Amino acid sequence: EELSEQDKLIVSRARKIQKFLSQPFFVAETFTGREGKYVPLKDTISGFKEILAGLHDDKPEQAFYMQGNMKDVEQATIEHKEKTTA
């Protein structure tokens, strides 16, 4: 059964939220190979609300994975676009 456009949007945002909440924690450095980052709770909540409101619908899902805050997501989006257009 095909999802409606609204349902597809909801699923897309949920997947981005899931990726965004996979922040690079200090305790996981050994397992992920990524440097841990301190992200203030207010930044996490703000980013969550922005994703939920659809402010980042134009960004690829991969750009949200293991990022600290939305500035990191913006940078990852730029890097992703550079890789895909090169």
Short mmCIF file of the C-alpha atoms (twelve columns), coordinates in Angstrom:
data_MODEL
# 
_entry.id   MODEL 
# 
loop_
_atom_site.group_PDB 
_atom_site.id 
_atom_site.type_symbol 
_atom_site.label_atom_id 
_atom_site.label_alt_id 
_atom_site.label_comp_id 
_atom_site.label_asym_id 
_atom_site.label_seq_id 
_atom_site.Cartn_x 
_atom_site.Cartn_y 
_atom_site.Cartn_z 
_atom_site.pdbx_PDB_model_num 
ATOM 1  C CA . GLU A 1  0.000  0.000  0.000  1 
ATOM 2  C CA . GLU A 2  1.327  3.388  -1.041 1 
ATOM 3  C CA . LEU A 3  1.818  6.149  1.519  1 
ATOM 4  C CA . SER A 4  0.192  9.514  0.923  1 
ATOM 5  C CA . GLU A 5  2.466  12.512 0.313  1 
ATOM 6  C CA . GLN A 6  1.726  13.753 3.840  1 
ATOM 7  C CA . ASP A 7  2.661  10.370 5.322  1 
ATOM 8  C CA . LYS A 8  5.894  10.317 3.282  1 
ATOM 9  C CA . LEU A 9  6.767  13.734 4.692  1 
ATOM 10 C CA . ILE A 10 6.084  12.552 8.238  1 
ATOM 11 C CA . VAL A 11 8.269  9.473  7.721  1 
ATOM 12 C CA . SER A 12 11.056 11.596 6.216  1 
ATOM 13 C CA . ARG A 13 11.029 13.974 9.179  1 
ATOM 14 C CA . ALA A 14 10.930 11.099 11.661 1 
ATOM 15 C CA . ARG A 15 13.970 9.503  10.019 1 
ATOM 16 C CA . LYS A 16 15.841 12.824 10.127 1 
ATOM 17 C CA . ILE A 17 14.986 13.219 13.812 1 
ATOM 18 C CA . GLN A 18 16.223 9.697  14.479 1 
ATOM 19 C CA . LYS A 19 19.507 10.465 12.707 1 
ATOM 20 C CA . PHE A 20 19.830 13.877 14.424 1 
ATOM 21 C CA . LEU A 21 19.502 12.272 17.845 1 
ATOM 22 C CA . SER A 22 22.471 10.013 17.037 1 
ATOM 23 C CA . GLN A 23 24.814 12.768 18.179 1 
ATOM 24 C CA . PRO A 24 28.530 11.997 18.531 1 
ATOM 25 C CA . PHE A 25 28.818 11.222 22.227 1 
ATOM 26 C CA . PHE A 26 32.202 11.206 23.962 1 
ATOM 27 C CA . VAL A 27 31.592 7.711  25.366 1 
ATOM 28 C CA . ALA A 28 31.064 6.347  21.851 1 
ATOM 29 C CA . GLU A 29 34.301 7.685  20.324 1 
ATOM 30 C CA . THR A 30 35.978 4.273  20.537 1 
ATOM 31 C CA . PHE A 31 33.111 2.607  18.679 1 
ATOM 32 C CA . THR A 32 32.279 5.272  16.099 1 
ATOM 33 C CA . GLY A 33 35.726 6.658  15.384 1 
ATOM 34 C CA . ARG A 34 34.238 10.144 15.584 1 
ATOM 35 C CA . GLU A 35 35.234 12.835 18.019 1 
ATOM 36 C CA . GLY A 36 32.616 13.415 20.706 1 
ATOM 37 C CA . LYS A 37 30.842 16.755 20.889 1 
ATOM 38 C CA . TYR A 38 29.082 18.549 23.706 1 
ATOM 39 C CA . VAL A 39 25.681 19.731 22.522 1 
ATOM 40 C CA . PRO A 40 23.617 21.862 24.901 1 
ATOM 41 C CA . LEU A 41 20.121 20.511 25.513 1 
ATOM 42 C CA . LYS A 42 18.579 23.732 24.191 1 
ATOM 43 C CA . ASP A 43 20.362 23.206 20.849 1 
ATOM 44 C CA . THR A 44 19.084 19.640 20.594 1 
ATOM 45 C CA . ILE A 45 15.518 20.708 21.391 1 
ATOM 46 C CA . SER A 46 15.720 23.621 18.969 1 
ATOM 47 C CA . GLY A 47 16.979 21.359 16.175 1 
ATOM 48 C CA . PHE A 48 14.280 18.793 16.934 1 
ATOM 49 C CA . LYS A 49 11.586 21.478 16.664 1 
ATOM 50 C CA . GLU A 50 13.039 22.806 13.416 1 
ATOM 51 C CA . ILE A 51 13.007 19.348 11.834 1 
ATOM 52 C CA . LEU A 52 9.469  18.734 13.055 1 
ATOM 53 C CA . ALA A 53 8.333  22.092 11.617 1 
ATOM 54 C CA . GLY A 54 9.746  21.171 8.209  1 
ATOM 55 C CA . LEU A 55 12.502 23.795 8.133  1 
ATOM 56 C CA . HIS A 56 14.992 21.178 6.946  1 
ATOM 57 C CA . ASP A 57 12.891 19.175 4.503  1 
ATOM 58 C CA . ASP A 58 15.328 20.145 1.739  1 
ATOM 59 C CA . LYS A 59 18.319 18.534 3.446  1 
ATOM 60 C CA . PRO A 60 19.356 14.927 2.802  1 
ATOM 61 C CA . GLU A 61 18.764 12.421 5.592  1 
ATOM 62 C CA . GLN A 62 22.459 11.497 5.680  1 
ATOM 63 C CA . ALA A 63 23.379 15.055 6.716  1 
ATOM 64 C CA . PHE A 64 21.714 14.559 10.118 1 
ATOM 65 C CA . TYR A 65 23.658 11.464 11.148 1 
ATOM 66 C CA . MET A 66 26.217 11.903 13.942 1 
ATOM 67 C CA . GLN A 67 26.054 15.700 13.899 1 
ATOM 68 C CA . GLY A 68 26.147 17.942 16.941 1 
ATOM 69 C CA . ASN A 69 23.775 20.791 16.163 1 
ATOM 70 C CA . MET A 70 22.011 22.297 13.176 1 
ATOM 71 C CA . LYS A 71 25.133 24.236 12.135 1 
ATOM 72 C CA . ASP A 72 26.869 20.876 11.827 1 
ATOM 73 C CA . VAL A 73 23.930 19.602 9.760  1 
ATOM 74 C CA . GLU A 74 24.242 22.639 7.475  1 
ATOM 75 C CA . GLN A 75 27.948 21.898 6.959  1 
ATOM 76 C CA . ALA A 76 27.243 18.206 6.333  1 
ATOM 77 C CA . THR A 77 24.614 19.218 3.765  1 
ATOM 78 C CA . ILE A 78 27.149 21.371 1.917  1 
ATOM 79 C CA . GLU A 79 29.707 18.551 1.966  1 
ATOM 80 C CA . HIS A 80 27.083 16.058 0.760  1 
ATOM 81 C CA . LYS A 81 26.148 18.331 -2.163 1 
ATOM 82 C CA . GLU A 82 29.811 18.781 -3.084 1 
ATOM 83 C CA . LYS A 83 30.331 15.007 -3.144 1 
ATOM 84 C CA . THR A 84 27.249 14.337 -5.255 1 
ATOM 85 C CA . THR A 85 28.018 17.062 -7.804 1 
ATOM 86 C CA . ALA A 86 31.717 16.263 -8.171 1 
# 
